[in-house]
Amino acid sequence: MQDTKVVTRFAPSPTGFVHTGNIHTGLFAWLWARKNGGKFILRVEDTDKKREVAGAVDYLRDALHWLEIDWDEGIDVGGPKAPYTQSLRISELDIYTKYANILIENGYAYADTTTEEELDLLRKKAEEQKKPFLYRENRPSNPPKWKPGIPLRFKIKELKRTVWIDAVRGELSAGPEALDDFILIKSDGYPTYNFAHIVDDIEMGITHVTRGQEFISSTPNYIAVYEALGAAQPIYVTVPHVMGEGGRKKLGKRDGAKDVLQYMKEGYLPDAMINFLALMGWNPGTEQEIFSREELIEIFDISKIQKSGAQFNEEKLDWLNKEHMKKIPEEERNAKIKSKILGNPEISKFETANNQNLLEKICPTIFDRISKWSDIDTLISDGELTYYFTAPSLDPEKIMWKKQSKDEARENLKKVLEIFESGNADYQSSLMELAEKEGKGEVLWPTRYALSGKEKSPDPFTLLNILGINESKTRIKKAIESL
């Protein structure tokens, strides 16, 4: 198999939105295919109709398009093994029945007419005997010929130790106790995941199965099916779980995992998300942390995937996203910032919102304060940008620095106003000299608050540069009058 073309797949079930843990596994499969000039297949495993969620396939498609993860064969694009949705492969190809009949003919499958009531009694008996319940020890003595409506169960014919090589974890093995008969085709005619994914992987020539570690325990049964069909098994690439921020539990929908498209809505960049997910559970072997997707493809190696769980850290994602935002040309960045500002009714209502000179001055300051595009909306909703466009309301009690009195704050603001009205072009240097003399907090805090009306805002020198000397004088006068 080592000499064959690498073929990987991403085969999620449409049971809800696609979260980062799902995409993480698919990304590693995509990177390995692209690294080797191979083929990446996208298929939908929708045999569990009870759990299927309407619109989930559209969510999957949209998430992959946003992340710019393309596929060579699969839903939408087709391919030689179409269709790539399992329910359609049942109705159009009846492919799983074909493989089921091969197993029946070779004595590896049987119709199981055991009822749920009978199974309950058998389980209870095993419990009383204090031993595990195994289907292979409770097979029907004379099973009927299999036909639709009757479950078809795989038959373990040889109890042995199973040994296999995992590309990440090395040699793994399990004793004969890990083997048991399991359902291949359900009574509703749909194949189980345990059977359908094997058939599809064989049909599509999958060479590497990138999967979560929860499938390790089922591997002996999977290998038994490959052997029964006389098919070569793929190389298993077991990816570590993405853990929640506490690092103790697998990240899942019930644990606050976000829909991948939520990250798009929040203004994260697809390249940053790819970079972030790739570094979870994979070590490039260098100190470098910021990668383009082209760089990731070039250096990605499944041998460097880690065994232990990778913790999801949104602060790290924010940092990476900001680093990728810095790569955007300044003109393009500023255009995006302006668009976000002018598109927000809290700002667009002000006449000054159309002042292009003001907007140009604001852009670098705003960019310094964000790590994703939606942070601009947050700044606006928190009133953190309004003061650029209109004079703020002031709380006289917040003008003073720490234990400073109102009289002291008023006197310092008067000295600031004198500097602004002096006609000295280098008023910023004069302001700093005053701050050095009277105390930085005692001068700069009242000045900054007078200009912004906020306890947290850019420094007064930045505000002066953006607002201009005339608007700054007006606001300082207003602050003096309020004291």
Summary of the structure (lengths in Angstrom):
residues: 483
radius of gyration: 32.0
end to end distance: 81.2
largest distance: 105.9
contacts: 1448
relative contact order: 0.09
helix: 51%
strand: 11%
